[in-house]
């Protein structure tokens, strides 16, 4: 950035609205795929733990190891196999969601009071009926809390995937750094933060609509 130059050049911004919009869509797509696939995998793993509680340790250990690997190191390990592709980006992003989601889903299922499950069994509920009609609804607040953390974390990590050509708004940030040009850098950073805030708030509203009883709990 040259001395005396404003932080944001609005002419550049208005001339690149189409590119900015494209980067926002890419960011949302990368985030949506990662969180959706991660959530499905976490549900499957959590149900395995529900059926065999001894699996909790091994599963959380593996997902914990994946979570602790630095993102750039993980991408470097994947590139020889999957190249500079969206597959590389998504494998990394999905891996980082699993520990958060599994812990919260399992924690939510285990938070259901025993007397509630006993009453459901007494009413003739099967194990799967109890899961979908009793345990999952009562666990929803804790599950959504984990989903919120995974979502916000993923939005931030998507910017890092710009280094392998798949970064959404991270491409604007990278462009700003490489060209010493503050306008795309600031726009990319601000829009990333805005996406995190808006999507997190949306999840909160959806959770409140789905769990009205939680508003009045002590």
C-alpha positions in Angstrom: 0.0 0.0 0.0 1.4 3.3 -1.0 1.6 6.2 1.4 -1.5 8.4 1.3 -3.6 5.8 -0.4 -7.0 5.1 1.2 -7.6 1.7 2.8 -10.4 1.0 0.4 -10.6 2.1 -3.2 -14.3 2.2 -3.9 -13.8 2.5 -7.7 -12.0 -0.9 -7.6 -14.7 -2.3 -5.4 -17.6 -1.3 -7.7 -15.7 -2.5 -10.8 -15.1 -5.9 -9.2 -18.6 -6.6 -7.7 -19.1 -9.6 -9.9 -15.8 -11.1 -8.8 -16.6 -10.4 -5.2 -20.0 -12.0 -5.5 -18.5 -15.0 -7.1 -16.0 -15.3 -4.2 -18.9 -15.1 -1.7 -20.7 -17.9 -3.5 -17.5 -20.1 -3.6 -17.0 -19.5 0.1 -20.6 -20.5 0.9 -20.3 -23.6 -1.3 -17.1 -24.7 0.3 -18.4 -24.1 3.8 -21.8 -25.7 3.1 -20.3 -28.9 1.6 -17.8 -29.3 4.5 -20.3 -28.7 7.3 -23.0 -30.8 5.7 -20.8 -33.8 5.0 -19.1 -33.4 8.4 -22.4 -33.4 10.1 -23.6 -36.5 8.4 -20.4 -38.3 9.2 -20.6 -37.1 12.8 -24.1 -38.4 13.1 -23.0 -41.8 11.9 -20.0 -41.9 14.2 -22.2 -40.7 17.2 -24.7 -43.5 16.5 -21.9 -46.0 16.5 -20.8 -44.7 19.9 -24.5 -44.8 21.1 -24.6 -48.5 20.2 -21.1 -49.3 21.4 -19.9 -46.7 24.0 -16.4 -48.1 24.1 -15.9 -46.6 20.6 -16.0 -43.1 22.1 -12.3 -43.1 23.0 -10.9 -44.4 19.7 -13.2 -42.2 17.6 -12.5 -39.0 19.5 -8.8 -39.8 19.4 -8.7 -40.1 15.7 -10.8 -37.0 15.1 -8.7 -35.2 17.7 -5.5 -36.1 15.8 -7.1 -34.8 12.6 -8.1 -31.6 14.3 -4.6 -30.9 15.6 -2.9 -31.2 12.2 -2.1 -27.7 10.9 -4.2 -27.0 7.9 -1.3 -26.2 5.5 0.4 -29.5 6.6 -2.8 -31.5 6.0 -3.2 -29.9 2.5 0.4 -30.7 1.7 -0.1 -34.3 2.7 -3.2 -34.5 0.5 -2.0 -32.7 -2.6 0.1 -35.7 -4.0 -3.1 -37.8 -4.0 -5.9 -35.3 -4.8 -4.0 -32.4 -6.4 -4.9 -28.7 -6.0 -8.6 -29.5 -6.1 -11.8 -28.9 -4.3 -11.5 -32.5 -3.0 -8.3 -31.6 -1.2 -9.9 -28.5 0.3 -13.0 -30.4 1.4 -11.2 -33.4 2.9 -9.3 -30.9 5.1 -12.3 -28.8 6.0 -14.5 -31.9 6.8 -11.8 -33.3 9.0 -11.8 -30.2 11.2 -15.5 -30.4 11.8 -15.6 -34.0 13.1 -14.2 -33.7 16.6 -16.5 -30.7 17.4 -19.6 -32.3 16.1 -19.1 -35.8 17.4 -18.4 -34.5 21.0 -21.5 -32.3 20.9 -23.8 -34.9 19.4 -22.7 -37.6 21.8 -22.8 -35.1 24.7 -26.3 -34.1 23.7 -27.6 -37.7 23.5 -26.0 -38.4 26.9 -27.6 -35.4 28.4 -31.2 -36.8 28.1 -32.4 -37.6 31.6 -32.6 -41.3 32.3 -36.1 -41.1 33.6 -37.2 -39.7 30.2 -35.7 -42.6 28.4 -37.1 -45.1 30.9 -40.6 -43.6 30.4 -40.2 -43.9 26.6 -39.2 -47.5 27.0 -42.2 -48.1 29.2 -44.5 -46.6 26.6 -43.2 -49.1 24.0 -40.8 -47.0 22.1 -38.2 -48.9 20.1 -34.5 -47.9 20.3 -34.7 -46.0 17.0 -38.1 -44.4 17.8 -36.6 -43.2 21.1 -33.6 -41.8 19.2 -35.6 -39.7 16.7 -38.6 -38.8 18.8 -37.0 -38.3 22.3 -33.2 -38.1 22.3 -32.5 -36.0 19.2 -35.1 -33.3 20.0 -34.0 -33.0 23.6 -30.3 -32.9 22.4 -30.9 -30.2 19.8 -29.7 -27.3 21.8 -26.3 -28.9 22.4 -26.0 -30.3 18.9 -26.7 -26.9 17.4 -24.1 -25.3 19.7 -21.5 -27.7 18.2 -22.8 -27.0 14.7 -22.4 -23.3 15.3 -18.7 -23.7 16.4 -18.0 -26.0 13.4 -19.7 -23.5 11.0 -17.8 -20.5 12.2 -14.5 -22.4 12.3 -15.0 -23.7 8.8 -15.8 -20.2 7.4 -12.4 -19.1 8.8 -10.5 -22.1 7.5 -12.0 -21.7 4.0 -9.9 -18.6 3.6 -6.7 -20.7 4.1 -7.7 -22.9 1.1 -6.9 -20.0 -1.1 -3.3 -21.2 -1.0 -4.4 -24.3 -3.0 -6.6 -22.2 -5.4 -9.9 -23.0 -3.6 -10.3 -20.2 -1.1 -13.5 -18.2 -1.9 -13.0 -14.9 -0.1 -9.5 -16.1 0.8 -8.5 -15.4 -2.8 -9.3 -11.7 -2.3 -7.2 -11.7 0.9 -4.3 -13.5 -0.8 -4.5 -11.1 -3.7 -4.3 -8.2 -1.3 -1.3 -9.6 0.4 0.6 -10.5 -2.8 0.0 -7.1 -4.4 0.3 -5.1 -1.2 -3.2 -3.8 -2.0 -5.4 -3.3 1.0 -8.8 -3.1 -0.8 -9.3 -6.8 -1.7 -7.7 -7.8 1.6 -10.1 -5.8 3.7 -13.1 -6.7 1.6 -12.3 -10.4 1.8 -11.7 -10.3 5.6 -14.8 -8.2 6.3 -17.1 -10.4 4.2 -15.7 -13.5 5.8 -16.5 -12.1 9.3 -19.9 -11.0 8.1 -20.7 -14.5 6.7 -19.8 -16.0 10.0 -21.9 -13.6 12.0 -25.0 -13.9 9.7 -24.9 -17.7 9.5 -24.3 -18.1 13.2 -27.2 -15.8 13.9 -29.4 -17.8 11.5 -28.6 -21.0 13.3 -29.5 -19.5 16.6 -32.9 -18.3 15.3 -33.6 -21.7 13.7 -32.6 -23.5 17.0 -34.9 -21.2 19.0 -37.8 -21.9 16.6 -37.2 -25.7 16.8 -36.8 -25.7 20.6 -39.2 -23.2 22.1 -39.0 -25.0 25.5 -35.3 -24.1 25.8 -36.2 -20.4 26.1 -37.9 -21.0 29.5 -35.4 -23.5 30.9 -33.5 -22.3 34.0 
